[in-house]
Amino acid sequence: HQKQALQTAFWVSHEVCASVPHRQFVFTNPKRLRIYFRFDRRLLGELCRVAWQVVRRVYAAASEHPEAVPGMIGAIQTFGDLVHFHPHIHALVSEGIFLPESTFVPLPKLATEPFLKLWEQEVFKLLLIEGKITDEIVANIHSWQHSGFSMDQSVRVEAKDAEGLQRLIQYFLRCPFSQARM
């Protein structure tokens, strides 16, 4: 698996990603909602689609080009440090948008709050539409001091740092556990 991850990471960093700055985005959900993704794995793909919509909408609102799109590769992971079920999305996102004629327009680091609020809203919407949760569950989670939703974008890779991109893609593709830690 490690050799395949290295080859994939090399290919993505050299053939897929534009030579622009990127950020790693990590979108997570409250423990209370994770069970729905464990027993309906189709929802994991929907979760990745929701992450894409969130990034696209926030970037469009932050730019003067609503027709433009960011570059994004999403990776679904279903494990945490302790190999417990923890569905979340890791995404490699361009730090800017591409106009229809392929011109790149850089954006500064955007505040996390708009991503987080939209992420929470869209995950609730998805699970409500799917009939997995009720409005009462949404209200209950909204009553918590910390909802359990999070979004991080602290990891940045410079424009021409192919090795940094490769390491990040390898991280996305890593195995759920390490033989050395067993």
PLY file of the C-alpha trace (Angstrom):
ply
format ascii 1.0
element vertex 182
property float x
property float y
property float z
element edge 181
property int vertex1
property int vertex2
end_header
0.00 0.00 0.00
2.86 2.39 0.78
4.35 2.08 -2.72
0.96 2.74 -4.34
0.43 5.76 -2.06
3.85 7.14 -3.07
3.06 6.70 -6.77
-0.38 8.27 -6.41
1.00 11.19 -4.39
3.70 11.82 -7.01
1.16 11.70 -9.85
-1.30 14.05 -8.07
1.39 16.58 -7.16
2.87 16.66 -10.66
-0.05 15.97 -13.01
-3.26 17.00 -11.22
-2.46 20.01 -9.03
-1.75 23.40 -10.51
1.43 25.07 -9.30
-0.44 27.36 -6.90
-0.58 27.55 -3.09
-2.87 24.97 -1.46
-4.40 24.40 1.96
-5.49 21.24 3.68
-9.06 21.51 4.91
-10.37 18.99 7.45
-14.12 18.81 8.03
-15.41 16.79 11.01
-18.79 15.98 12.53
-20.12 15.49 16.07
-19.83 11.99 17.54
-23.61 11.81 17.76
-23.94 11.94 13.95
-21.12 9.55 13.03
-23.21 6.41 13.40
-25.34 7.35 10.38
-22.27 7.23 8.14
-21.12 3.91 9.58
-24.25 2.04 8.58
-25.00 3.91 5.35
-21.64 4.16 3.61
-23.21 5.84 0.58
-23.49 8.93 2.78
-19.70 9.19 2.91
-19.69 10.19 -0.77
-22.42 12.70 -0.03
-20.31 14.07 2.82
-17.46 14.68 0.38
-19.87 16.38 -2.05
-21.08 18.62 0.80
-17.47 19.61 1.60
-16.98 20.57 -2.07
-20.16 22.67 -2.07
-19.10 24.44 1.12
-15.66 25.33 -0.26
-17.08 26.44 -3.60
-19.76 28.63 -2.02
-17.43 30.31 0.49
-14.79 30.95 -2.19
-17.42 32.37 -4.56
-18.70 34.70 -1.83
-15.14 35.82 -1.01
-14.24 36.62 -4.60
-15.68 38.93 -7.21
-16.09 35.94 -9.54
-19.06 33.76 -8.56
-18.57 31.66 -11.72
-15.02 30.73 -10.73
-14.14 27.53 -8.89
-11.34 26.45 -6.58
-9.32 23.32 -7.21
-10.14 20.60 -4.68
-9.36 16.95 -4.07
-11.41 15.38 -1.28
-10.44 12.26 0.66
-12.87 10.42 2.91
-11.35 8.99 6.07
-13.27 6.91 8.57
-10.71 6.49 11.34
-9.08 8.61 13.98
-5.82 8.20 15.92
-7.25 5.32 17.95
-8.77 3.49 14.95
-12.29 4.31 16.14
-14.95 5.12 13.55
-14.56 8.81 12.80
-15.83 9.83 9.34
-14.32 13.10 8.18
-13.08 14.78 5.02
-9.54 15.82 4.23
-9.37 18.13 1.24
-6.53 19.65 -0.71
-7.84 23.05 -1.80
-6.22 25.68 -4.00
-5.68 28.95 -2.20
-7.65 30.81 -4.82
-10.02 30.31 -7.72
-9.78 29.43 -11.38
-11.71 31.58 -13.85
-13.43 29.90 -16.82
-10.43 30.69 -19.07
-8.12 28.92 -16.52
-6.66 32.11 -15.01
-5.81 31.64 -11.33
-6.89 34.36 -8.89
-5.23 33.98 -5.47
-7.26 34.57 -2.32
-5.95 35.37 1.15
-6.53 32.84 3.93
-10.24 33.08 4.62
-11.82 33.03 8.06
-12.81 29.55 9.26
-16.23 30.58 10.56
-18.07 30.83 7.21
-16.83 27.34 6.24
-17.79 25.92 9.63
-21.29 27.43 9.71
-22.07 26.29 6.18
-20.59 22.82 6.87
-22.83 22.38 9.91
-25.89 23.65 8.03
-25.29 21.39 5.01
-24.55 18.23 7.04
-27.76 18.75 9.01
-29.62 19.32 5.73
-28.18 16.11 4.24
-29.12 13.98 7.24
-32.59 15.54 7.48
-33.30 14.87 3.78
-32.05 11.29 4.18
-34.39 10.80 7.16
-31.51 9.97 9.49
-32.19 12.75 12.00
-35.08 14.94 13.08
-35.43 18.65 13.76
-35.34 17.75 17.47
-31.84 16.28 17.10
-30.70 19.41 15.26
-32.14 21.60 18.04
-30.47 19.43 20.68
-27.05 19.70 19.04
-27.54 23.47 18.59
-28.11 23.68 22.38
-24.63 22.28 23.11
-21.86 24.70 24.03
-19.63 23.01 21.43
-21.55 21.39 18.57
-18.80 18.91 17.67
-18.53 20.22 14.12
-15.09 21.49 13.20
-13.15 22.76 10.23
-9.42 23.31 10.11
-7.36 24.96 7.37
-4.09 25.57 9.18
-1.84 23.48 6.89
-0.55 25.40 3.87
1.63 24.23 0.98
3.53 26.80 -1.09
3.00 27.11 -4.84
6.00 25.16 -6.09
6.32 22.72 -3.18
5.66 19.42 -4.99
7.26 17.46 -2.15
4.94 19.13 0.37
1.94 18.23 -1.80
3.20 14.65 -2.07
3.50 14.34 1.72
0.00 15.73 2.19
-1.52 13.36 -0.40
0.33 10.45 1.24
-1.22 11.51 4.54
-4.67 11.42 2.91
-3.96 7.91 1.62
-2.41 6.48 4.79
-3.53 3.20 6.28
-5.87 3.34 9.29
-3.19 1.82 11.49
0.57 1.45 11.59
2.17 -1.96 11.98
4.91 -0.27 14.00
2.31 0.94 16.53
0.66 -2.48 16.91
0 1
1 2
2 3
3 4
4 5
5 6
6 7
7 8
8 9
9 10
10 11
11 12
12 13
13 14
14 15
15 16
16 17
17 18
18 19
19 20
20 21
21 22
22 23
23 24
24 25
25 26
26 27
27 28
28 29
29 30
30 31
31 32
32 33
33 34
34 35
35 36
36 37
37 38
38 39
39 40
40 41
41 42
42 43
43 44
44 45
45 46
46 47
47 48
48 49
49 50
50 51
51 52
52 53
53 54
54 55
55 56
56 57
57 58
58 59
59 60
60 61
61 62
62 63
63 64
64 65
65 66
66 67
67 68
68 69
69 70
70 71
71 72
72 73
73 74
74 75
75 76
76 77
77 78
78 79
79 80
80 81
81 82
82 83
83 84
84 85
85 86
86 87
87 88
88 89
89 90
90 91
91 92
92 93
93 94
94 95
95 96
96 97
97 98
98 99
99 100
100 101
101 102
102 103
103 104
104 105
105 106
106 107
107 108
108 109
109 110
110 111
111 112
112 113
113 114
114 115
115 116
116 117
117 118
118 119
119 120
120 121
121 122
122 123
123 124
124 125
125 126
126 127
127 128
128 129
129 130
130 131
131 132
132 133
133 134
134 135
135 136
136 137
137 138
138 139
139 140
140 141
141 142
142 143
143 144
144 145
145 146
146 147
147 148
148 149
149 150
150 151
151 152
152 153
153 154
154 155
155 156
156 157
157 158
158 159
159 160
160 161
161 162
162 163
163 164
164 165
165 166
166 167
167 168
168 169
169 170
170 171
171 172
172 173
173 174
174 175
175 176
176 177
177 178
178 179
179 180
180 181
